[in-house]
Structure formats: structure tokens, C-alpha cells
Amino acid sequence: MAKKVKAIGLLSGGLDSVLACALIRQQGIEVTGLLIRTGFTDHKEVSADGKRSVEDTAKALGVKFRVENIQDEYWDTLLYPKYGYGKNVNPCLDCHLHMIHVAARVMEEEGADFVFTGEVMGQRPKSQLAHQMKIALNESGLEGKLLRPLSALCLEPTIPELEGLVDRTKLKGFQGRGRTPQLQLAKELGVEDLAVAAGGNCYLIVPEYGDRFKDLLKQYGKDNFPKEDAPLLRIGRHFRISEIAKMVISRDESEYHLLQPYIAGRYFFELENVIGGIGIGTGEFSQEDMKLAAQLLARYSKAKQDEEVLVHVRLNEKTWNIKCTALSVDDPLVSHMRI
């Protein structure tokens, strides 16, 4: 009896990865969809209607499903990318290489024959240009066993194609940023409704997040970067009070609750006599910094112009009560501090 051909496919849940899995599965190959979590994507990984996850997609495709969490090991890739960042703090090529290396390890563990991805040549400028795809191939450690089904006909044949494990004539030659060929293929394969939020939910590509990340890098440096604050960069309004003091202010009730886990060990600013959000201070605050932070918090409260506001500040067992008036709506200092 012939040995069952097995493959590991990177499955983010996005359209391209779904199509790649469908193409390979169509050839009778046993596929394991591999979802890799870096810690910088939403773990929801669900469809727009919230009714389907990547695991559900894998089941619908008829493939096995496996998750690898690489949050801890991913930090070196993020802070020290060999190939640098994109427009923000997205080390796309290094990130992709990291994922390929994880897939290679999983391939060995699962006794699979090759690894494949949903990459389309020329689609992403930081990781899918021809020379970048070649770098990934050369540095993957897979020695010719990395297949890109959607762009295979634009690339040199891989070992599984040459050995007849995969029928190259049934693969595609997509390239460029257009989505029309993929959408048409999705209809042909009957998978047009299976894609969920995927690579686009990586918040390292978001300008606001990138600015806040770079701000912390400037304050702490790479070796002392407060990793526990990475999720905090997605919450609230952020302000640079001084070189060593930063303030985060909640925007609504949901963020009020999201900030609660960050209170311990940080400066906690709370309005006493007016309605408004709360503030979390990180770093070291002087008396002047606390006064400015209190005025800023009052700026985003229901306080009237020139109304005296009382702000209670707590850091572990230490407390301060600060009386101040809110910074005016058009005070240029607010936009200057905003990150």
C-alpha cells in the first residue's frame, strides 16, 4: 500500500490560506492546518459574523487542525528583526521565516512530507516579493519542501512536485495584489464563505500601535522593554508626560474595565468629584508630572471650564490628592503629548 502523503499548511483563516489548503486537500493529501499565534493578533480569529473560527474553517475544509503558541520566543523576532520593519513595527519577512521554521518542526513531528503556505507572489511588499520569497525558501531549512500552491507556476518546482507527491498542473500561477483570481477560485472550490479575519488583524501593522510601541522602545530600550505592557498599547488614549512618565486614559466603560488589570504597581488616577475615565501612569512621575496628568485626565471628563477638579492618585500604598482645572480643549499641549 502506498504511503499516505501528508502536508502541513499555514492556516491563518484568511482567503489565501483557505484556498491553499483546499487545493492541496483536493489532491487527496492529508493536510494539517497550522495556526501560529505570535501574541500580536486577535485570538478571536473569527468570521465577520462571529460565528466561525479558524478551527471551524479547518473542519469545513476536511483538514486536521493544530495551534502553536510562540509568544515568548517571538519577542526576539520582533525586537531584533534581521530584515527590519515595514512602515510600522511589523517585521513581516522575519515573522514569516519564524513561522516557516515552526512549520518545519511540526512537519518532522507529524511525519509530513512538505510544508505549504497561502503566499501569493507580489501581494505583500514586505514579505512576498520574488526575492523575499526566495530568501524564505533558502532560509526555511526545508530544502525544497516549501510549496506555495497559489503561485507555484511562477516558481521553480519543489521536491513534492518533482517527486509526484503533488500534481503541479493543478496548482496556480497567481501574482500581484489583485484579488479577482482568488475570489473566482474560491467560488470554483466552494470555499468563498470560509475565510475569517487573518493576517489583517495583526496589530503590528497598525500605525497607532506602532507609534506607541516605538515610544516605549525609546523610553526603555530593547533589552528592558516592558513586554507585559504590549497589550496595554491597544487600550485607551496614550500620552507622553515626560521622558520617563506616560499616561493612558480610558475612553469608555469597556476600557475602564480593560485597564483594571494594569493598576497594580502603576500610578492610578481617579476623578473624585466629576464623571470621567481613569488614568494609568507608567514610569516615574514627579509632582509636576502628576499635576499635568491630573489636568489631562480632567480634560477628558465632564468638568466645566475653570471648575476645580479633585484627582486621587495611588501607587501601591502611596496616595496623593491633586486639585486642578482641566486643560482646555484646544490646548496645544494635549496634541503634543498624544501618542
C-alpha positions, -999 to +999 in steps of 0.1 A: +000+000+000+013+034-010+023+057+019-003+085+026+011+118+015+009+144+044+014+181+044+015+210+069-003+241+057+000+275+075-037+283+081-044+318+093-080+315+082-077+342+056-088+336+020-053+327+006-045+301+033-080+286+029-075+283-009-041+268-005-055+242+019-084+234-004-061+230-034-038+206-016-066+187+001-083+183-034-054+161-044-061+136-017-033+147+005-037+146+043-035+182+054-029+196+089-038+233+091-013+250+114-024+282+132+005+301+147-001+327+174+025+353+179+007+372+206+001+402+183-031+391+166-066+388+179-071+354+194-107+356+183-098+347+147-134+346+137-156+354+107-172+388+103-205+375+118-186+360+148-200+325+141-169+307+128-133+303+140-102+291+122-108+257+137-143+256+123-128+265+089-103+236+091-132+212+099-152+226+069-121+220+047-117+185+059-083+191+073-067+184+107-060+214+130-031+223+152-023+255+171+013+266+181+017+295+205+050+312+201+045+344+221+076+340+243+100+331+216+086+356+192+100+386+211+135+382+197+120+382+162+100+414+170+128+433+187+157+422+166+144+416+130+172+406+106+153+421+077+139+451+095+104+465+099+077+476+074+060+510+078+053+504+115+067+477+138+059+448+115+089+425+109+069+407+082+097+388+065+113+378+098+079+369+111+072+347+081+106+330+084+098+323+121+065+307+112+081+286+085+107+273+110+078+264+134+060+246+105+092+227+096+094+215+132+058+204+131+064+187+098+090+165+115+068+158+145+038+149+123+059+128+098+046+150+070+062+153+035+062+190+030+050+224+041+028+248+022+016+284+026-010+307+010+015+332-002+009+350-035+039+364-053+039+402-052+009+405-029+026+418+002+055+443-003+074+433+029+074+395+026+060+383-007+081+399-034+100+374-056+134+380-039+118+378-004+101+345-012+135+332-024+150+343+010+123+324+028+129+294+007+167+295+012+164+301+050+135+278+057+156+247+064+130+227+044+154+221+015+129+223-013+099+212+006+082+246+009+054+248-016+033+279-025+002+264-043-013+297-054+019+309-071+036+276-078+035+280-116+055+313-112+082+295-091+107+266-096+091+232-089+096+219-054+106+184-043+070+172-037+061+184-072+092+168-088+086+135-069+049+134-080+035+138-045+017+169-058+003+174-093+019+207-104-007+210-132-034+215-107-017+244-089-019+281-098+002+309-110-013+339-092+008+370-087+002+407-078-021+424-054-054+419-072-079+395-056-100+386-086-083+353-093-086+342-057-122+351-054-130+332-086-111+302-074-129+304-041-162+301-059-149+272-080-138+253-049-169+262-029-150+279-001-159+315-006-177+317+027-150+300+048-124+328+053-122+346+086-101+375+098-065+366+093-032+385+086-050+418+086-057+415+123-020+417+132-018+450+151+019+454+144+009+469+111-014+495+127+002+530+127-012+540+161+001+508+178+034+512+160+039+547+173+031+536+209+055+506+206+083+529+193+076+553+221+081+526+247+113+514+229+126+550+232+119+550+269+131+516+279+153+503+251+150+468+236+167+450+265+144+464+291+112+467+271+082+460+293+067+431+275+037+430+299+027+464+285+024+453+249-014+446+252-019+479+270-008+497+238-041+488+223-063+504+250-073+540+256-057+573+248-019+574+253+002+605+263+039+611+269+040+632+300+078+633+303+107+612+291+101+587+319+064+591+325+035+580+304-003+582+309-031+560+295-067+573+298-098+552+293-123+563+266-154+544+277-167+519+302-153+489+283-118+504+285-124+512+322-126+475+328-098+466+304-074+489+323-082+474+357-056+446+355-028+472+349-035+492+381-013+472+404+023+486+406+014+516+385+001+551+392-037+551+393-055+584+386-092+586+395-116+616+394-133+623+427-159+650+420-167+647+383-176+620+359-148+608+336-124+580+328-095+566+347-058+570+341-029+546+344+006+560+347+037+541+339+073+550+346+083+576+372+061+607+379+074+638+396+049+661+414+047+683+383+041+652+361+012+641+384-003+676+382-001+676+344-015+641+342-044+651+365-052+681+343-051+658+313-075+633+329-098+662+338-097+673+301-115+641+292-141+644+320-175+662+324-157+691+342-168+726+332-142+752+322-123+765+352-141+741+375-119+728+403-113+690+399-101+666+426-080+637+413-069+609+436-036+593+427-024+560+441+008+540+437+008+508+458+005+522+494+012+558+485-016+583+478-019+619+466-048+642+462-044+668+435-067+698+429-065+712+394-085+726+365-088+707+332-066+715+303-086+734+277-100+715+247-077+734+223-046+734+244-017+725+220+000+706+248-027+679+245-019+671+209+018+675+216+017+648+243-007+625+224+009+593+210 
